[in-house]
Amino acid sequence: MNSFHEYTEPIARLVEQQFPDGVENDDIVFTALGLAGEAGEVAEKVKKLWRNQGKTKGSQLTDEEVKGLESELGDCLWYVNATARRMGSSLQRVAANNLAKVADRTARGVVRSQGDNR
């Protein structure tokens, strides 16, 4: 896969099948809560790797541990994409906006500052 477009188009056909009955096409509550849950699962896996094995670096992970985290990160990506689509945006646009924001903060020397609007 070379682009977000190659992800978003096939996954879009599957997205609507995942929502519970009664969820409207522009409802972002379900997708935002799903994202929070999946991000929590990523954090939980990392916590257990640290607690049980003292692993704090990606280079310490086994192939199986990497696959487990990739699976949870993929679920996060699914919910980011679904949320973006439901608010009339796209994964491509979210990524481009984030890149521009970080580049701007870097150029202004405020990457390590606090607050959303730095």
N, C-alpha and C positions, 0 to 999 in steps of 0.2 A: 504494500500500500504506500503510495507516494504523497497523498494529500488527505486533508480532512474530508474533502468531497467524496472520496472513495469510501469513507466510513459513513458519512451522514446519509447518503442516499439509500444504501441498502438497509441501514438500521432504521430509517424513518418508516419503512414499510412494516417493521416489527413493533415500533414504539406504541402505536395505538392499541395493539392487542394486549398490552401489559397494564393498561389503566383499569381501575375498577369501574363498574357501572355507575353512571351518573356524573363522572368527571368530565367537565366541558373541555372543548378543544384548546381553550386559552388558559386553563387552570394551571397555575404554577405552584400551588401549595403542595400537591402530591409529589411533583418532581423535586422541589427544593428540600422537602423532608426526606425524600429518598436519597438525595445527594448527601445530606447530613448523616444519615444512617450509614451509607457506604463509606464515607470519610471516617466515621467512627470505627468501622471494621478494619480499615487500613491501620488506623492508630492502635487498635487492639492487637493486631498481628505484630506490629512493631514493638509494642509494649511487652508482649510475651517473648519475643526474640531477645529483648534486652533483659527482662526479668529472669527467664529460664536459662539463657545461654550467654548472656553478657554481650550480645552482638549489638553494636551501635553503628556499624558502617555497612554500606551496600556491598562492599568487596568481601565481607565476611559471610555473605549468604550463600546457601547451597542453591543448586539449580531448582530444586523443589520449593524452597522458600521464595525464590524470585518469582516462580510461576504462581504461587499463592498470592503474593502481593500484586503481581500483574493482573490477576483475575479481579481483585478488589478495586484496583485502579481503573480497570476497564469498566467496572460497574459505575464508578464515579464519572467516567467519561460519558457513559450512556446517559446518566442523569443531567450532566452539564449540557449535553447536546439536546436532550428533550426539553429542558427548561428554556434554553435559547430559542428553540423552534417555537415553543408555545408563547413566547413573547415577541415573535416576529423577527427574531435575529437568527444567527447561525453560529456554528462552532468556528467557522473560518473568521467571522467578524469578531467574535469574542477573542480569539487568538491574536488577530491583527491589532485590536484595540489594546490588549494587554502588552503586546510587544512595543507599541508606540508609547504607552504609559511608562513602562520600565526604562525605555531608551531616554525619554524626557527626564525622568527622575535621575538617571545616571548622568546625563549631560549637566543637570543643575546641581549635582552632588548631594541629593537628598534621599538616596536609596535607603539609608539607615535611619532616616527621621521617623517621626511618629505621625499618625493620622492619615486619613484617606486622601485629602487634598493637599499634598505637599509640593 
